[in-house]
């Protein structure tokens, strides 16, 4: 039961600002995204962004084709055996 009394203290330590200091990387990101290099903003993040974009587009196109296939299949009259 005593350990339950320590929960507020431990939670306060976990969220305190003195626990660790993070480096401010916003200026670096601003330089990267404001750079005029001809790339669209959703691809300026590098290789990870390009891979995420390509996977998303592949899944979108595959899902659209799959949906159209089943729509076409459902619209055809069934043969009576």
N, CA, C and O atoms as a Maestro MAE file, in Angstrom:
{
 s_m_m2io_version
 :::
 2.0.0
}

f_m_ct {
 s_m_title
 :::
 protein
 m_atom[324] {
  # First column is atom index #
  i_m_mmod_type
  r_m_x_coord
  r_m_y_coord
  r_m_z_coord
  i_m_residue_number
  s_m_chain_name
  s_m_pdb_residue_name
  s_m_pdb_atom_name
  i_m_atomic_number
  :::
  1 25 0.823 -1.188 0.000 1 A "UNK " " N  " 7
  2 3 0.000 0.000 0.000 1 A "UNK " " CA " 6
  3 2 0.870 1.256 0.000 1 A "UNK " " C  " 6
  4 15 0.466 2.303 -0.506 1 A "UNK " " O  " 8
  5 25 2.042 1.140 0.562 2 A "UNK " " N  " 7
  6 3 2.946 2.280 0.645 2 A "UNK " " CA " 6
  7 2 3.426 2.721 -0.738 2 A "UNK " " C  " 6
  8 15 3.689 3.902 -0.966 2 A "UNK " " O  " 8
  9 25 3.535 1.761 -1.655 3 A "UNK " " N  " 7
  10 3 4.001 2.111 -3.003 3 A "UNK " " CA " 6
  11 2 2.984 2.949 -3.762 3 A "UNK " " C  " 6
  12 15 3.360 3.683 -4.676 3 A "UNK " " O  " 8
  13 25 1.709 2.861 -3.409 4 A "UNK " " N  " 7
  14 3 0.698 3.689 -4.055 4 A "UNK " " CA " 6
  15 2 0.833 5.157 -3.673 4 A "UNK " " C  " 6
  16 15 0.433 6.037 -4.436 4 A "UNK " " O  " 8
  17 25 1.387 5.422 -2.517 5 A "UNK " " N  " 7
  18 3 1.569 6.800 -2.086 5 A "UNK " " CA " 6
  19 2 2.715 7.480 -2.839 5 A "UNK " " C  " 6
  20 15 2.792 8.708 -2.887 5 A "UNK " " O  " 8
  21 25 3.589 6.686 -3.417 6 A "UNK " " N  " 7
  22 3 4.736 7.239 -4.146 6 A "UNK " " CA " 6
  23 2 4.410 7.562 -5.606 6 A "UNK " " C  " 6
  24 15 5.216 8.200 -6.284 6 A "UNK " " O  " 8
  25 25 3.254 7.138 -6.096 7 A "UNK " " N  " 7
  26 3 2.902 7.340 -7.503 7 A "UNK " " CA " 6
  27 2 2.902 8.817 -7.898 7 A "UNK " " C  " 6
  28 15 3.495 9.144 -8.927 7 A "UNK " " O  " 8
  29 25 2.274 9.735 -7.145 8 A "UNK " " N  " 7
  30 3 2.315 11.140 -7.562 8 A "UNK " " CA " 6
  31 2 3.739 11.708 -7.628 8 A "UNK " " C  " 6
  32 15 4.052 12.513 -8.505 8 A "UNK " " O  " 8
  33 25 4.581 11.287 -6.709 9 A "UNK " " N  " 7
  34 3 5.963 11.767 -6.702 9 A "UNK " " CA " 6
  35 2 6.711 11.267 -7.937 9 A "UNK " " C  " 6
  36 15 7.427 12.031 -8.584 9 A "UNK " " O  " 8
  37 25 6.546 9.987 -8.260 10 A "UNK " " N  " 7
  38 3 7.221 9.421 -9.429 10 A "UNK " " CA " 6
  39 2 6.682 10.012 -10.723 10 A "UNK " " C  " 6
  40 15 7.441 10.234 -11.666 10 A "UNK " " O  " 8
  41 25 5.384 10.267 -10.776 11 A "UNK " " N  " 7
  42 3 4.803 10.870 -11.973 11 A "UNK " " CA " 6
  43 2 5.327 12.298 -12.164 11 A "UNK " " C  " 6
  44 15 5.583 12.729 -13.288 11 A "UNK " " O  " 8
  45 25 5.480 13.010 -11.076 12 A "UNK " " N  " 7
  46 3 6.023 14.369 -11.163 12 A "UNK " " CA " 6
  47 2 7.453 14.372 -11.658 12 A "UNK " " C  " 6
  48 15 7.845 15.256 -12.420 12 A "UNK " " O  " 8
  49 25 8.233 13.398 -11.238 13 A "UNK " " N  " 7
  50 3 9.623 13.312 -11.706 13 A "UNK " " CA " 6
  51 2 9.689 12.951 -13.183 13 A "UNK " " C  " 6
  52 15 10.550 13.451 -13.908 13 A "UNK " " O  " 8
  53 25 8.787 12.088 -13.631 14 A "UNK " " N  " 7
  54 3 8.809 11.643 -15.023 14 A "UNK " " CA " 6
  55 2 8.494 12.784 -15.980 14 A "UNK " " C  " 6
  56 15 8.996 12.801 -17.104 14 A "UNK " " O  " 8
  57 25 7.670 13.738 -15.552 15 A "UNK " " N  " 7
  58 3 7.256 14.809 -16.439 15 A "UNK " " CA " 6
  59 2 7.907 16.148 -16.114 15 A "UNK " " C  " 6
  60 15 7.522 17.172 -16.679 15 A "UNK " " O  " 8
  61 25 8.862 16.157 -15.235 16 A "UNK " " N  " 7
  62 3 9.495 17.425 -14.890 16 A "UNK " " CA " 6
  63 2 10.453 17.854 -15.996 16 A "UNK " " C  " 6
  64 15 10.990 17.016 -16.721 16 A "UNK " " O  " 8
  65 25 10.662 19.138 -16.119 17 A "UNK " " N  " 7
  66 3 11.527 19.642 -17.185 17 A "UNK " " CA " 6
  67 2 13.005 19.501 -16.848 17 A "UNK " " C  " 6
  68 15 13.857 19.638 -17.727 17 A "UNK " " O  " 8
  69 25 13.312 19.234 -15.607 18 A "UNK " " N  " 7
  70 3 14.718 19.104 -15.241 18 A "UNK " " CA " 6
  71 2 15.228 17.682 -15.435 18 A "UNK " " C  " 6
  72 15 16.415 17.427 -15.233 18 A "UNK " " O  " 8
  73 25 14.371 16.762 -15.818 19 A "UNK " " N  " 7
  74 3 14.786 15.375 -15.987 19 A "UNK " " CA " 6
  75 2 15.784 15.240 -17.139 19 A "UNK " " C  " 6
  76 15 16.813 14.579 -17.006 19 A "UNK " " O  " 8
  77 25 15.471 15.866 -18.255 20 A "UNK " " N  " 7
  78 3 16.390 15.842 -19.396 20 A "UNK " " CA " 6
  79 2 16.099 17.034 -20.281 20 A "UNK " " C  " 6
  80 15 14.964 17.506 -20.363 20 A "UNK " " O  " 8
  81 25 17.100 17.498 -20.918 21 A "UNK " " N  " 7
  82 3 16.958 18.635 -21.810 21 A "UNK " " CA " 6
  83 2 17.093 18.132 -23.252 21 A "UNK " " C  " 6
  84 15 18.087 17.496 -23.603 21 A "UNK " " O  " 8
  85 25 16.100 18.419 -24.070 22 A "UNK " " N  " 7
  86 3 16.136 18.029 -25.473 22 A "UNK " " CA " 6
  87 2 16.652 19.185 -26.314 22 A "UNK " " C  " 6
  88 15 16.388 20.355 -26.035 22 A "UNK " " O  " 8
  89 25 17.391 18.823 -27.347 23 A "UNK " " N  " 7
  90 3 17.923 19.835 -28.246 23 A "UNK " " CA " 6
  91 2 16.802 20.351 -29.143 23 A "UNK " " C  " 6
  92 15 16.003 19.569 -29.658 23 A "UNK " " O  " 8
  93 25 16.749 21.649 -29.325 24 A "UNK " " N  " 7
  94 3 15.743 22.253 -30.184 24 A "UNK " " CA " 6
  95 2 16.164 22.068 -31.645 24 A "UNK " " C  " 6
  96 15 17.115 22.697 -32.110 24 A "UNK " " O  " 8
  97 25 15.450 21.201 -32.358 25 A "UNK " " N  " 7
  98 3 15.791 20.912 -33.751 25 A "UNK " " CA " 6
  99 2 14.872 21.612 -34.736 25 A "UNK " " C  " 6
  100 15 14.943 21.348 -35.936 25 A "UNK " " O  " 8
  101 25 14.024 22.488 -34.262 26 A "UNK " " N  " 7
  102 3 13.083 23.184 -35.141 26 A "UNK " " CA " 6
  103 2 13.799 24.057 -36.177 26 A "UNK " " C  " 6
  104 15 13.420 24.017 -37.348 26 A "UNK " " O  " 8
  105 25 14.815 24.843 -35.803 27 A "UNK " " N  " 7
  106 3 15.487 25.658 -36.837 27 A "UNK " " CA " 6
  107 2 16.092 24.830 -37.965 27 A "UNK " " C  " 6
  108 15 16.070 25.244 -39.124 27 A "UNK " " O  " 8
  109 25 16.637 23.653 -37.625 28 A "UNK " " N  " 7
  110 3 17.200 22.782 -38.665 28 A "UNK " " CA " 6
  111 2 16.106 22.294 -39.601 28 A "UNK " " C  " 6
  112 15 16.297 22.261 -40.816 28 A "UNK " " O  " 8
  113 25 14.964 21.915 -39.045 29 A "UNK " " N  " 7
  114 3 13.850 21.441 -39.866 29 A "UNK " " CA " 6
  115 2 13.295 22.578 -40.729 29 A "UNK " " C  " 6
  116 15 12.910 22.353 -41.876 29 A "UNK " " O  " 8
  117 25 13.254 23.778 -40.188 30 A "UNK " " N  " 7
  118 3 12.769 24.915 -40.971 30 A "UNK " " CA " 6
  119 2 13.665 25.165 -42.173 30 A "UNK " " C  " 6
  120 15 13.170 25.415 -43.272 30 A "UNK " " O  " 8
  121 25 14.983 25.101 -41.977 31 A "UNK " " N  " 7
  122 3 15.911 25.288 -43.097 31 A "UNK " " CA " 6
  123 2 15.694 24.222 -44.162 31 A "UNK " " C  " 6
  124 15 15.694 24.513 -45.358 31 A "UNK " " O  " 8
  125 25 15.508 22.972 -43.710 32 A "UNK " " N  " 7
  126 3 15.321 21.865 -44.644 32 A "UNK " " CA " 6
  127 2 14.057 22.038 -45.472 32 A "UNK " " C  " 6
  128 15 14.085 21.854 -46.688 32 A "UNK " " O  " 8
  129 25 12.948 22.391 -44.827 33 A "UNK " " N  " 7
  130 3 11.675 22.458 -45.529 33 A "UNK " " CA " 6
  131 2 11.482 23.761 -46.299 33 A "UNK " " C  " 6
  132 15 10.660 23.804 -47.214 33 A "UNK " " O  " 8
  133 25 12.204 24.813 -45.965 34 A "UNK " " N  " 7
  134 3 12.087 26.069 -46.693 34 A "UNK " " CA " 6
  135 2 13.084 26.175 -47.851 34 A "UNK " " C  " 6
  136 15 13.028 27.121 -48.637 34 A "UNK " " O  " 8
  137 25 13.977 25.221 -47.950 35 A "UNK " " N  " 7
  138 3 14.970 25.206 -49.016 35 A "UNK " " CA " 6
  139 2 14.276 25.025 -50.365 35 A "UNK " " C  " 6
  140 15 13.382 24.190 -50.499 35 A "UNK " " O  " 8
  141 25 14.682 25.797 -51.350 36 A "UNK " " N  " 7
  142 3 14.079 25.722 -52.689 36 A "UNK " " CA " 6
  143 2 14.892 24.750 -53.537 36 A "UNK " " C  " 6
  144 15 15.840 25.148 -54.213 36 A "UNK " " O  " 8
  145 25 14.511 23.462 -53.496 37 A "UNK " " N  " 7
  146 3 15.237 22.452 -54.260 37 A "UNK " " CA " 6
  147 2 14.334 21.722 -55.261 37 A "UNK " " C  " 6
  148 15 14.727 20.701 -55.824 37 A "UNK " " O  " 8
  149 25 13.127 22.248 -55.478 38 A "UNK " " N  " 7
  150 3 12.238 21.677 -56.480 38 A "UNK " " CA " 6
  151 2 11.434 20.480 -56.020 38 A "UNK " " C  " 6
  152 15 10.622 19.965 -56.789 38 A "UNK " " O  " 8
  153 25 11.627 20.022 -54.811 39 A "UNK " " N  " 7
  154 3 10.877 18.878 -54.299 39 A "UNK " " CA " 6
  155 2 9.583 19.343 -53.636 39 A "UNK " " C  " 6
  156 15 9.545 20.413 -53.028 39 A "UNK " " O  " 8
  157 25 8.525 18.543 -53.752 40 A "UNK " " N  " 7
  158 3 7.320 18.876 -52.997 40 A "UNK " " CA " 6
  159 2 7.570 18.702 -51.501 40 A "UNK " " C  " 6
  160 15 8.449 17.940 -51.099 40 A "UNK " " O  " 8
  161 25 6.811 19.394 -50.695 41 A "UNK " " N  " 7
  162 3 7.082 19.427 -49.257 41 A "UNK " " CA " 6
  163 2 6.949 18.041 -48.617 41 A "UNK " " C  " 6
  164 15 7.615 17.757 -47.621 41 A "UNK " " O  " 8
  165 25 6.101 17.182 -49.174 42 A "UNK " " N  " 7
  166 3 5.931 15.860 -48.567 42 A "UNK " " CA " 6
  167 2 7.070 14.903 -48.897 42 A "UNK " " C  " 6
  168 15 7.079 13.774 -48.407 42 A "UNK " " O  " 8
  169 25 8.020 15.322 -49.708 43 A "UNK " " N  " 7
  170 3 9.177 14.481 -50.013 43 A "UNK " " CA " 6
  171 2 10.494 15.086 -49.534 43 A "UNK " " C  " 6
  172 15 11.550 14.490 -49.750 43 A "UNK " " O  " 8
  173 25 10.461 16.235 -48.900 44 A "UNK " " N  " 7
  174 3 11.693 16.912 -48.489 44 A "UNK " " CA " 6
  175 2 12.360 16.267 -47.285 44 A "UNK " " C  " 6
  176 15 13.511 16.579 -46.981 44 A "UNK " " O  " 8
  177 25 11.666 15.379 -46.597 45 A "UNK " " N  " 7
  178 3 12.211 14.757 -45.394 45 A "UNK " " CA " 6
  179 2 13.270 13.714 -45.663 45 A "UNK " " C  " 6
  180 15 13.970 13.301 -44.738 45 A "UNK " " O  " 8
  181 25 13.411 13.275 -46.904 46 A "UNK " " N  " 7
  182 3 14.452 12.314 -47.232 46 A "UNK " " CA " 6
  183 2 13.889 10.961 -47.654 46 A "UNK " " C  " 6
  184 15 12.752 10.850 -48.112 46 A "UNK " " O  " 8
  185 25 14.720 9.943 -47.485 47 A "UNK " " N  " 7
  186 3 14.399 8.599 -47.952 47 A "UNK " " CA " 6
  187 2 13.165 8.028 -47.268 47 A "UNK " " C  " 6
  188 15 12.344 7.374 -47.911 47 A "UNK " " O  " 8
  189 25 13.031 8.268 -45.989 48 A "UNK " " N  " 7
  190 3 11.873 7.746 -45.252 48 A "UNK " " CA " 6
  191 2 10.570 8.310 -45.803 48 A "UNK " " C  " 6
  192 15 9.583 7.585 -45.925 48 A "UNK " " O  " 8
  193 25 10.560 9.589 -46.133 49 A "UNK " " N  " 7
  194 3 9.367 10.205 -46.699 49 A "UNK " " CA " 6
  195 2 9.046 9.629 -48.075 49 A "UNK " " C  " 6
  196 15 7.881 9.392 -48.394 49 A "UNK " " O  " 8
  197 25 10.066 9.406 -48.881 50 A "UNK " " N  " 7
  198 3 9.859 8.849 -50.216 50 A "UNK " " CA " 6
  199 2 9.287 7.438 -50.109 50 A "UNK " " C  " 6
  200 15 8.351 7.091 -50.830 50 A "UNK " " O  " 8
  201 25 9.843 6.624 -49.216 51 A "UNK " " N  " 7
  202 3 9.338 5.258 -49.040 51 A "UNK " " CA " 6
  203 2 7.899 5.261 -48.526 51 A "UNK " " C  " 6
  204 15 7.064 4.494 -49.006 51 A "UNK " " O  " 8
  205 25 7.615 6.109 -47.567 52 A "UNK " " N  " 7
  206 3 6.261 6.198 -47.033 52 A "UNK " " CA " 6
  207 2 5.287 6.638 -48.121 52 A "UNK " " C  " 6
  208 15 4.179 6.107 -48.204 52 A "UNK " " O  " 8
  209 25 5.676 7.585 -48.942 53 A "UNK " " N  " 7
  210 3 4.838 8.064 -50.042 53 A "UNK " " CA " 6
  211 2 4.567 6.942 -51.039 53 A "UNK " " C  " 6
  212 15 3.427 6.741 -51.458 53 A "UNK " " O  " 8
  213 25 5.612 6.213 -51.418 54 A "UNK " " N  " 7
  214 3 5.449 5.148 -52.411 54 A "UNK " " CA " 6
  215 2 4.600 3.997 -51.884 54 A "UNK " " C  " 6
  216 15 3.778 3.447 -52.616 54 A "UNK " " O  " 8
  217 25 4.793 3.632 -50.627 55 A "UNK " " N  " 7
  218 3 3.975 2.572 -50.030 55 A "UNK " " CA " 6
  219 2 2.516 3.013 -49.967 55 A "UNK " " C  " 6
  220 15 1.615 2.233 -50.275 55 A "UNK " " O  " 8
  221 25 2.287 4.251 -49.571 56 A "UNK " " N  " 7
  222 3 0.923 4.765 -49.493 56 A "UNK " " CA " 6
  223 2 0.259 4.769 -50.861 56 A "UNK " " C  " 6
  224 15 -0.891 4.348 -50.991 56 A "UNK " " O  " 8
  225 25 0.962 5.234 -51.871 57 A "UNK " " N  " 7
  226 3 0.385 5.274 -53.216 57 A "UNK " " CA " 6
  227 2 0.137 3.865 -53.752 57 A "UNK " " C  " 6
  228 15 -0.876 3.630 -54.411 57 A "UNK " " O  " 8
  229 25 1.042 2.925 -53.482 58 A "UNK " " N  " 7
  230 3 0.860 1.547 -53.926 58 A "UNK " " CA " 6
  231 2 -0.372 0.921 -53.280 58 A "UNK " " C  " 6
  232 15 -1.174 0.281 -53.960 58 A "UNK " " O  " 8
  233 25 -0.521 1.103 -51.983 59 A "UNK " " N  " 7
  234 3 -1.691 0.559 -51.294 59 A "UNK " " CA " 6
  235 2 -2.981 1.212 -51.769 59 A "UNK " " C  " 6
  236 15 -4.011 0.545 -51.877 59 A "UNK " " O  " 8
  237 25 -2.934 2.499 -52.049 60 A "UNK " " N  " 7
  238 3 -4.121 3.199 -52.533 60 A "UNK " " CA " 6
  239 2 -4.540 2.685 -53.904 60 A "UNK " " C  " 6
  240 15 -5.721 2.420 -54.132 60 A "UNK " " O  " 8
  241 25 -3.589 2.542 -54.813 61 A "UNK " " N  " 7
  242 3 -3.900 2.063 -56.159 61 A "UNK " " CA " 6
  243 2 -4.362 0.605 -56.113 61 A "UNK " " C  " 6
  244 15 -5.317 0.236 -56.797 61 A "UNK " " O  " 8
  245 25 -3.694 -0.221 -55.315 62 A "UNK " " N  " 7
  246 3 -4.091 -1.628 -55.197 62 A "UNK " " CA " 6
  247 2 -5.498 -1.744 -54.605 62 A "UNK " " C  " 6
  248 15 -6.301 -2.552 -55.073 62 A "UNK " " O  " 8
  249 25 -5.795 -0.957 -53.597 63 A "UNK " " N  " 7
  250 3 -7.126 -0.992 -52.995 63 A "UNK " " CA " 6
  251 2 -8.201 -0.517 -53.951 63 A "UNK " " C  " 6
  252 15 -9.302 -1.067 -53.967 63 A "UNK " " O  " 8
  253 25 -7.897 0.498 -54.750 64 A "UNK " " N  " 7
  254 3 -8.853 0.986 -55.738 64 A "UNK " " CA " 6
  255 2 -9.120 -0.077 -56.798 64 A "UNK " " C  " 6
  256 15 -10.270 -0.315 -57.167 64 A "UNK " " O  " 8
  257 25 -8.068 -0.710 -57.283 65 A "UNK " " N  " 7
  258 3 -8.235 -1.777 -58.284 65 A "UNK " " CA " 6
  259 2 -9.030 -2.944 -57.716 65 A "UNK " " C  " 6
  260 15 -9.897 -3.496 -58.392 65 A "UNK " " O  " 8
  261 25 -8.739 -3.316 -56.488 66 A "UNK " " N  " 7
  262 3 -9.455 -4.414 -55.823 66 A "UNK " " CA " 6
  263 2 -10.934 -4.073 -55.677 66 A "UNK " " C  " 6
  264 15 -11.791 -4.925 -55.908 66 A "UNK " " O  " 8
  265 25 -11.237 -2.849 -55.299 67 A "UNK " " N  " 7
  266 3 -12.625 -2.416 -55.149 67 A "UNK " " CA " 6
  267 2 -13.344 -2.409 -56.496 67 A "UNK " " C  " 6
  268 15 -14.492 -2.844 -56.588 67 A "UNK " " O  " 8
  269 25 -12.683 -1.923 -57.528 68 A "UNK " " N  " 7
  270 3 -13.291 -1.908 -58.859 68 A "UNK " " CA " 6
  271 2 -13.532 -3.316 -59.382 68 A "UNK " " C  " 6
  272 15 -14.547 -3.572 -60.030 68 A "UNK " " O  " 8
  273 25 -12.609 -4.229 -59.107 69 A "UNK " " N  " 7
  274 3 -12.782 -5.622 -59.514 69 A "UNK " " CA " 6
  275 2 -14.047 -6.206 -58.890 69 A "UNK " " C  " 6
  276 15 -14.860 -6.811 -59.588 69 A "UNK " " O  " 8
  277 25 -14.215 -6.027 -57.586 70 A "UNK " " N  " 7
  278 3 -15.387 -6.599 -56.923 70 A "UNK " " CA " 6
  279 2 -16.664 -5.872 -57.310 70 A "UNK " " C  " 6
  280 15 -17.733 -6.482 -57.330 70 A "UNK " " O  " 8
  281 25 -16.579 -4.599 -57.615 71 A "UNK " " N  " 7
  282 3 -17.748 -3.874 -58.098 71 A "UNK " " CA " 6
  283 2 -18.175 -4.420 -59.462 71 A "UNK " " C  " 6
  284 15 -19.364 -4.616 -59.711 71 A "UNK " " O  " 8
  285 25 -17.206 -4.663 -60.339 72 A "UNK " " N  " 7
  286 3 -17.498 -5.248 -61.646 72 A "UNK " " CA " 6
  287 2 -18.042 -6.661 -61.495 72 A "UNK " " C  " 6
  288 15 -18.996 -7.025 -62.183 72 A "UNK " " O  " 8
  289 25 -17.463 -7.460 -60.618 73 A "UNK " " N  " 7
  290 3 -17.924 -8.825 -60.385 73 A "UNK " " CA " 6
  291 2 -19.357 -8.835 -59.849 73 A "UNK " " C  " 6
  292 15 -20.169 -9.665 -60.257 73 A "UNK " " O  " 8
  293 25 -19.659 -7.929 -58.951 74 A "UNK " " N  " 7
  294 3 -21.002 -7.880 -58.367 74 A "UNK " " CA " 6
  295 2 -22.036 -7.367 -59.359 74 A "UNK " " C  " 6
  296 15 -23.222 -7.663 -59.214 74 A "UNK " " O  " 8
  297 25 -21.619 -6.616 -60.350 75 A "UNK " " N  " 7
  298 3 -22.573 -6.051 -61.305 75 A "UNK " " CA " 6
  299 2 -22.925 -7.031 -62.421 75 A "UNK " " C  " 6
  300 15 -23.901 -6.814 -63.139 75 A "UNK " " O  " 8
  301 25 -22.163 -8.086 -62.579 76 A "UNK " " N  " 7
  302 3 -22.446 -9.070 -63.623 76 A "UNK " " CA " 6
  303 2 -23.503 -10.055 -63.136 76 A "UNK " " C  " 6
  304 15 -23.471 -10.481 -61.981 76 A "UNK " " O  " 8
  305 25 -24.439 -10.417 -64.013 77 A "UNK " " N  " 7
  306 3 -25.430 -11.400 -63.588 77 A "UNK " " CA " 6
  307 2 -24.792 -12.779 -63.424 77 A "UNK " " C  " 6
  308 15 -23.886 -13.155 -64.167 77 A "UNK " " O  " 8
  309 25 -25.283 -13.519 -62.436 78 A "UNK " " N  " 7
  310 3 -24.717 -14.836 -62.182 78 A "UNK " " CA " 6
  311 2 -25.316 -15.845 -63.161 78 A "UNK " " C  " 6
  312 15 -26.485 -15.758 -63.535 78 A "UNK " " O  " 8
  313 25 -24.494 -16.788 -63.558 79 A "UNK " " N  " 7
  314 3 -24.965 -17.842 -64.469 79 A "UNK " " CA " 6
  315 2 -25.768 -18.857 -63.659 79 A "UNK " " C  " 6
  316 15 -25.392 -19.211 -62.542 79 A "UNK " " O  " 8
  317 25 -26.878 -19.321 -64.235 80 A "UNK " " N  " 7
  318 3 -27.677 -20.347 -63.563 80 A "UNK " " CA " 6
  319 2 -27.183 -21.705 -64.025 80 A "UNK " " C  " 6
  320 15 -27.062 -21.971 -65.221 80 A "UNK " " O  " 8
  321 25 -26.903 -22.551 -63.058 81 A "UNK " " N  " 7
  322 3 -26.354 -23.869 -63.397 81 A "UNK " " CA " 6
  323 2 -27.412 -24.885 -63.679 81 A "UNK " " C  " 6
  324 15 -27.098 -26.037 -63.978 81 A "UNK " " O  " 8
  :::
 }
 m_bond[323] {
  # First column is bond index #
  i_m_from
  i_m_to
  i_m_order
  :::
  1 1 2 1
  2 2 3 1
  3 3 4 2
  4 3 5 1
  5 5 6 1
  6 6 7 1
  7 7 8 2
  8 7 9 1
  9 9 10 1
  10 10 11 1
  11 11 12 2
  12 11 13 1
  13 13 14 1
  14 14 15 1
  15 15 16 2
  16 15 17 1
  17 17 18 1
  18 18 19 1
  19 19 20 2
  20 19 21 1
  21 21 22 1
  22 22 23 1
  23 23 24 2
  24 23 25 1
  25 25 26 1
  26 26 27 1
  27 27 28 2
  28 27 29 1
  29 29 30 1
  30 30 31 1
  31 31 32 2
  32 31 33 1
  33 33 34 1
  34 34 35 1
  35 35 36 2
  36 35 37 1
  37 37 38 1
  38 38 39 1
  39 39 40 2
  40 39 41 1
  41 41 42 1
  42 42 43 1
  43 43 44 2
  44 43 45 1
  45 45 46 1
  46 46 47 1
  47 47 48 2
  48 47 49 1
  49 49 50 1
  50 50 51 1
  51 51 52 2
  52 51 53 1
  53 53 54 1
  54 54 55 1
  55 55 56 2
  56 55 57 1
  57 57 58 1
  58 58 59 1
  59 59 60 2
  60 59 61 1
  61 61 62 1
  62 62 63 1
  63 63 64 2
  64 63 65 1
  65 65 66 1
  66 66 67 1
  67 67 68 2
  68 67 69 1
  69 69 70 1
  70 70 71 1
  71 71 72 2
  72 71 73 1
  73 73 74 1
  74 74 75 1
  75 75 76 2
  76 75 77 1
  77 77 78 1
  78 78 79 1
  79 79 80 2
  80 79 81 1
  81 81 82 1
  82 82 83 1
  83 83 84 2
  84 83 85 1
  85 85 86 1
  86 86 87 1
  87 87 88 2
  88 87 89 1
  89 89 90 1
  90 90 91 1
  91 91 92 2
  92 91 93 1
  93 93 94 1
  94 94 95 1
  95 95 96 2
  96 95 97 1
  97 97 98 1
  98 98 99 1
  99 99 100 2
  100 99 101 1
  101 101 102 1
  102 102 103 1
  103 103 104 2
  104 103 105 1
  105 105 106 1
  106 106 107 1
  107 107 108 2
  108 107 109 1
  109 109 110 1
  110 110 111 1
  111 111 112 2
  112 111 113 1
  113 113 114 1
  114 114 115 1
  115 115 116 2
  116 115 117 1
  117 117 118 1
  118 118 119 1
  119 119 120 2
  120 119 121 1
  121 121 122 1
  122 122 123 1
  123 123 124 2
  124 123 125 1
  125 125 126 1
  126 126 127 1
  127 127 128 2
  128 127 129 1
  129 129 130 1
  130 130 131 1
  131 131 132 2
  132 131 133 1
  133 133 134 1
  134 134 135 1
  135 135 136 2
  136 135 137 1
  137 137 138 1
  138 138 139 1
  139 139 140 2
  140 139 141 1
  141 141 142 1
  142 142 143 1
  143 143 144 2
  144 143 145 1
  145 145 146 1
  146 146 147 1
  147 147 148 2
  148 147 149 1
  149 149 150 1
  150 150 151 1
  151 151 152 2
  152 151 153 1
  153 153 154 1
  154 154 155 1
  155 155 156 2
  156 155 157 1
  157 157 158 1
  158 158 159 1
  159 159 160 2
  160 159 161 1
  161 161 162 1
  162 162 163 1
  163 163 164 2
  164 163 165 1
  165 165 166 1
  166 166 167 1
  167 167 168 2
  168 167 169 1
  169 169 170 1
  170 170 171 1
  171 171 172 2
  172 171 173 1
  173 173 174 1
  174 174 175 1
  175 175 176 2
  176 175 177 1
  177 177 178 1
  178 178 179 1
  179 179 180 2
  180 179 181 1
  181 181 182 1
  182 182 183 1
  183 183 184 2
  184 183 185 1
  185 185 186 1
  186 186 187 1
  187 187 188 2
  188 187 189 1
  189 189 190 1
  190 190 191 1
  191 191 192 2
  192 191 193 1
  193 193 194 1
  194 194 195 1
  195 195 196 2
  196 195 197 1
  197 197 198 1
  198 198 199 1
  199 199 200 2
  200 199 201 1
  201 201 202 1
  202 202 203 1
  203 203 204 2
  204 203 205 1
  205 205 206 1
  206 206 207 1
  207 207 208 2
  208 207 209 1
  209 209 210 1
  210 210 211 1
  211 211 212 2
  212 211 213 1
  213 213 214 1
  214 214 215 1
  215 215 216 2
  216 215 217 1
  217 217 218 1
  218 218 219 1
  219 219 220 2
  220 219 221 1
  221 221 222 1
  222 222 223 1
  223 223 224 2
  224 223 225 1
  225 225 226 1
  226 226 227 1
  227 227 228 2
  228 227 229 1
  229 229 230 1
  230 230 231 1
  231 231 232 2
  232 231 233 1
  233 233 234 1
  234 234 235 1
  235 235 236 2
  236 235 237 1
  237 237 238 1
  238 238 239 1
  239 239 240 2
  240 239 241 1
  241 241 242 1
  242 242 243 1
  243 243 244 2
  244 243 245 1
  245 245 246 1
  246 246 247 1
  247 247 248 2
  248 247 249 1
  249 249 250 1
  250 250 251 1
  251 251 252 2
  252 251 253 1
  253 253 254 1
  254 254 255 1
  255 255 256 2
  256 255 257 1
  257 257 258 1
  258 258 259 1
  259 259 260 2
  260 259 261 1
  261 261 262 1
  262 262 263 1
  263 263 264 2
  264 263 265 1
  265 265 266 1
  266 266 267 1
  267 267 268 2
  268 267 269 1
  269 269 270 1
  270 270 271 1
  271 271 272 2
  272 271 273 1
  273 273 274 1
  274 274 275 1
  275 275 276 2
  276 275 277 1
  277 277 278 1
  278 278 279 1
  279 279 280 2
  280 279 281 1
  281 281 282 1
  282 282 283 1
  283 283 284 2
  284 283 285 1
  285 285 286 1
  286 286 287 1
  287 287 288 2
  288 287 289 1
  289 289 290 1
  290 290 291 1
  291 291 292 2
  292 291 293 1
  293 293 294 1
  294 294 295 1
  295 295 296 2
  296 295 297 1
  297 297 298 1
  298 298 299 1
  299 299 300 2
  300 299 301 1
  301 301 302 1
  302 302 303 1
  303 303 304 2
  304 303 305 1
  305 305 306 1
  306 306 307 1
  307 307 308 2
  308 307 309 1
  309 309 310 1
  310 310 311 1
  311 311 312 2
  312 311 313 1
  313 313 314 1
  314 314 315 1
  315 315 316 2
  316 315 317 1
  317 317 318 1
  318 318 319 1
  319 319 320 2
  320 319 321 1
  321 321 322 1
  322 322 323 1
  323 323 324 2
  :::
 }
}
